[in-house]
Amino acid sequence: MVDREKTLVVRQKVIRYIILESEVTTSDTITLTDFSSITAASLFKLSDGVAVTFTKATNVITITSAALTDEKIVGIVIGVPA
């Protein structure tokens, strides 16, 4: 398991949501330090638009989709500002 970097595509002054892209493998995590907790999120593979499954705990997303290896994804995450 690796904690992956993300690229912020859109950012507000008071962060309530972000649009991000990242490259992930199954079981990787994405830590969103802009949020104290994540309210909702949707992630999709850039290659074919298929939804990526994940779990969320406080401000960390863990990728659970099977058989992903260095897959580029894009997503929107809504949360409580840190």
N, C-alpha and C positions, 0 to 999 in steps of 0.2 A: 504494500500500500504506500502510495506517495501522495503528499499534499501538493496539488498542482497549482500553478499560477493561473490567473485569469487576466483578461484584458478588458477594462471598462470601456464600453462603447459610448454610453450616455451617462452623465452624472449631473445631479442637481446640487444646489447649495445645501439643502437639508435632504439627505439621502433617504428616500422612501422606497425607491425602486432602482434597480440597475439592469442594464442589458449587458450581457457578458459573452465572451467567447473563450474557449479553452481547448486544450487537447488532453483527453483523458483515457484511462484504461480502467477496466472493471476494478472496483474497490478503492479507487483513488478518492481523495477528498478535495473539496474546494472550501477554503475558509474565507468568509466574507467579513473582514474586520470593520466595514462600514456599518454593520448591523449588530445589535445586541441579541436579536433573534430574527429568524426568518418566518414570515407569515405564510407565504405561498411562493411557488416557483414552477416553471416549465422549462424543460431542456430538450433540445432536438439535435440530431446528427446533421451536420452540414451536407454530408454526402447524399442523403436521400430524404431528409426531413422526418425520419422516424423518431418518435418520442424516446427519450432516454429515461429509464427509471432510476430513482434515487431515494434516499432517506434524508431527513433533515433533523438536526439536533442543535438547538440554540442557533449559532451562526455558521454551522458546518454542514455542507452537502456531501453525502457519500454516494458515489455512483454504484448502482446495483445491476444495471443492464448486463446480461451475460455476454461473453465473448467480445468485449471491446478492447482494442489494443491501439493506443495512440490515435484515437478517433477525435476529429475536430467537432466541437459542439457549439451551439449558441443557445442562450436562454435569457429569460427575464425572471428576476427575483424581487419579491416585495418583502419588506421587513421593517422592523422597529429600529430607528437610528441609534447608533452607539453613543 
